[in-house]
Every structure is written in structure tokens, then in C-alpha cells.
Amino acid sequence: MKRSIQLFFALIGLVITLGACSGSKNVKKDGLSSKNTTELSQKDEIQLKNLFFEASREKALSNYAAAQKYYEQCLSIDPNHSASIYELSSIYQSQSRFADAVLFMERAVSLEPQNKWFLQSLAILYEQTKQYEKGSEIYARLIEVNPKELSYYEGEARMFLFQNDLKKAIKVYDKIEERFGVLEPVIMQKQQVLLGVKKYDLAIAEAQKLVDSAPGTAKYYNNLADVYRKAGQKEKATETYKKLLELDPDNAFVQLSMATYYLEDGNTQKGEDLLRKAFRNPKLDFESKGRILLNNVMKQDQSTGMVDDFTFELIDSMKFAHPQNAQIHAIEADLLFQSKLVDKSLAAYKRSLALDSNQFLIWNRILFIHSDQENWLAMYTDGMAAIDLFPNQGTLYYLAGIGAYQMKNYKGAIEVLETGKDFILDNNQLLVQLFSTLGDAYHSLEDHKNSDANFDKCLELEPDNIAVLNNYSYYLSLRGEKLELAKSMSKKTIEKEPTSAIYLDTYAWILFMNKEYEEAKKYMEVALNNGGNQQGVLVEHYGDILYRLNDIEGAMKHWKMAQEMGDASDKIDEKIKKKTYIP
């Protein structure tokens, strides 16, 4: 209990500090403004102190609604209580009520025009609300208050840049140099502004200042060479790059800059050679190489999707410089896949995993490649390996389950899918696919109760999923159960896709099971005319319908056609031999 009390009083101390300091540096410790012009009675002063204390305590506890009420009560006692006005502005700002925040902060500044904390906050608010002209005025006032604070000058310059008033921005940068000397970030910013308005001589002069300030610094020569290049002064750029190489011949950034220079100058061979050298240099960070690589790819013809050989040469150079970096192989794999070199892409993904197996997205991509290639065994085995690493990722269970199902390992599919369903959250589409596959697997094991239950779950999530409606209704028709339900579900599929041979076949077969043979024939003929004549099972079904219509010759003809296609039912041979329909 004592510990709790100590913690409470520590918090109270923090609140007092926040109330006195964060609100206004010119606020007294009791929270009253030193500029307070309101005459208060002793009773009001005590009440104001207590209310401000409670407000600050609630704010420290992040109870902003309660804090706001207390601050408002403070203002009901003293409308000119600048600390409360400041704090309310801060709360409004956190609520994105910027108009109110600006209004209250302006009010606070009007009460204490020299308060730098109020002025800083108002400047930030003006910037947030894109009132840049007003923002520059406030920064000018801040400079008057504290001319030794660099950030105020930078803020004023930034406001002028936002106004696109480059002349005034440059003047501010000149003031900074006069007061603070040559500062790299300021010079670089000023340089960029001058380049933007094509005042190249002045930009060069700024870059030269950095060189003169530290003559042996390679990055400053690099910057100067870049400015020369942008100014179109190729000879001077070349001279500066040569000086760079003398200073630091193995500097990767120098190599990179010179490569860019040669490429832009049309000297492709020199440029690419230097780029390869830079990419083989381990001192050039991986992220920089990645950005350059991406830019190189983006410049290529995107319509073909093919990536040029030079890009892969750069990747080889990156692998040389960073042999243990798994991401390089992943990038290579992505680009190989983009270039339709799927087998090489798969090998590269495997190399990436060999360096770092803890890459969920890479496992995912590998499984999808297995799916596209119908390599069901690899899909199942790699899927189970991925599950060992990422046991909470529902997608992996689904993909591994598909692999098992396609291999007709129905028990294995059910086991992995039943486990995985509990790890799929907020993804109804994936859940539907998983339940549907479970329905198929249970059907294959003739566990009709569980099969129907899973299809029902699918339709609870997506009542109009036509793939589920088709499979569910077809399975019911094969069993000769709930045929009216099956018919109504199947009817929905052909209403949405009236030319789908598969859906038309299902509907025709339900009609067949209902002994509606003429109707079944009509729909099956539409199916055959829409590609169904290339599928043995559908041709066999048409033969079955003709048989029930006493067209034995037509039935035999279509059964034999189905037999030749090789994808008919396992009863096709017996039907032909006995010249009769066999359920």
C-alpha cells in the first residue's frame, strides 16, 4: 500500500511540473499567468489553482476530455488565463480540431507576445494548416525573441519555400551563414534551391564553400561534381570526379556518382563498368544498391515484364559484396519470376530461405509457384515445413491442405485444414475456400455429414458463392438427396454464368436425377456447345440422358466418345459393354 501512495505522489509531482512548464514557460508554479490582467479574489485564485491542478493531472493521465472540462472551468474564472488557453489549444490539436487550436493559440500569443513556447506552437499550427505567410511572420518574431536559435531561421526559410518565395528563402539562408558560419545541411538546402531556379553559378559557389571548409572531405567534392554535372559543366565535373578518385579511389559513392555521370553523358560502357564496381563494393550499403537496381528496372520496357541481363549482372555483384544477405536472392527471384523464368525463380527463393528461413512471404511465394506448376507433393511438403516455422499462419494450412487434397491424400488434407481453420481471422474469403476444400475432402471419403456441414459454413459466409453452390448441389445430386435444394442452388449458378459448361452440367444432372430428362437434355446440349464437348465426363452424362430418352444409339455413340477422351467415369467401360446405363 505504501508503494502505491508513493507512486501517486510521484505522479502528482509530474503533473505540477507539466502544469507549470509544458503549458507556458512564463507561467508561475501555481499555474497562473505572469501576464494575468484579471483581478481575482482570494477565493477565485484558490479555486483556479485547484482546477488547473486537476486539469493538468487528468492530462498527464491522458484523460483529455476531463482535462478539457477543467481547463474550460479555469477560463470561466479567468478568461485571460494563458496557460489554460495554451493547454486547450494543445488538446484541440491532438483531436485534429485545427481551426480551434489556431484560434486559442493566437489568443495565448496575444496575451504573452514574447512567450517563445506559445510562438513556437503557433508557428507549428500555421505550418500544419498551410498558413505559411503567417508562419513566416511568427518565425520572424521568434528570431527577435532569441536570435541565437538556428531552428527559427530554418523554420522561416521553410515557410518561404512553401510559399515558393525562393528569394526570401535564400536571404534567410544567407542570414544563417552570417550568424552561424558554414553549416552543411543549410548550404545543401540553399544549393538545391538555387539549382531549382537554375542559378547554377550561385549553386556551384555554395558547393565550393563546403569543399573549402574541409578540403580533404570526399563527399563535398562529390557534391560539387554533381552540381557541375547538373549545371551542364561536364569538363569541371570530370575534373572534380578525378580529384575524388585521388582522394578516395575505393569510395563506393564516388564510383556511383561517376557511373551516373558517364551514363547520363552517353558513355554506357564506362558507366556500367563503374556501376558494377560500385555494386561489388561492400562499402556501398545494400539499401542504396536496391534503390538503384529498382530504378534501373523501372526504366526498362514494362509491357514485356522482362528484365535485362545487366540488371542480373548487378545482382551478381551484390551477391559478391553481401554473400550472406538473403534479401538479394529474394530480389533476384522476384525479377526472374517477372521475366517468366519460373524454375530459376524458385531456385533463387530456395537460396534465400537457406540463408534465412524465417521469411513468411518467401514461403508463400514458393507454395504459389508449386500450385501454378501443379507440383502437389512439393506444395504439401513445403507447406508443412513452413507451418513448423509459422504455426499461426492460416494461409499455410490452406495451401498445404490443397496439396494433400490434390494428391488424393484426403485424410491428410482434412487433418491440416481442420487445424488451420482456427488461425484464419478476418478473412472470410480464405475461410470459404478452406471450408469448401474440407467439404470436397469429406465427400471423397463419403463422410457426407461433415461434407455438408462444411459447405453450409461456406454459404453462411458467402451465400452467393457460385463455386460452392455448384459443388454442393452436384454432390447432393450424386447421392440423390435433397434434390430440390440442390436444384435451387444450381439454378443460381447458371443464372450468374449461363454459358459455363460445368455449371450447366451440374444443373442438367440434377434434372436427370429428378427424371426431368427432356429438360436435362436441353441444358446439357447448351453445356456441350460451350466447350463441354471436350470433357469426357460431360459427354458421358449426355449419353446417360439419351439412354433415359430411349436413344440407345446416341447414348452408345457418346459413351464411346467419352471413353476415347480418357476422363470419363470408372463405369464407362461397363456401360459400353452392357449397352446400358449404370448408376
Protein Blocks (a to p, Z undefined) as FASTA:
>chain_A
ZZmmmmmmmmmmmmmmmmmmmmomkbcfkopafkbcbdcdfklmmmmmmmmmmmmmmmmn
opaklmmmmmmmmmmmmmmlmklmmmmmmmmmmnopaklmmmmmmmmmmmmmmlmklmmm
mmmmmmmnopaklmmmmmmmmmmmmmmbmklmmmmmmmmmmnopaklmmmmmmmmmmmno
pafklmmmmmmmmmmnopaklmmmmmmmmmmmmmmlmklmmmmmmmmmmnopaklmmmmm
mmmmmmmmmlmklmmmmmmmmmmnopamlmmmmmmmmmmpmklcfklmmmmmmmmmmmpc
fknopacfklmmmmmmmmmmmmmlmklmmmmmmmmmmnopaklmmmmmmmmmmmomclfk
lmmmmmmmmmmnopaklmmmmmmmmmmmmmmbmklmmmmmmmmmmnopaklmmmmmmmmm
mmpghilklmmmmmmmmmmmmmmnopaklmmmmmmmmmmmmmmlmklmmmmmmmmmmnop
aklmmmmmmmmmmmmmmmbmklmmmmmmmmmmnopaklmmmmmmmmmmnopmmpmklmmm
mmmmmmmnopaklmmmmmmmmmmnopacfklmmmmmnopacZZ
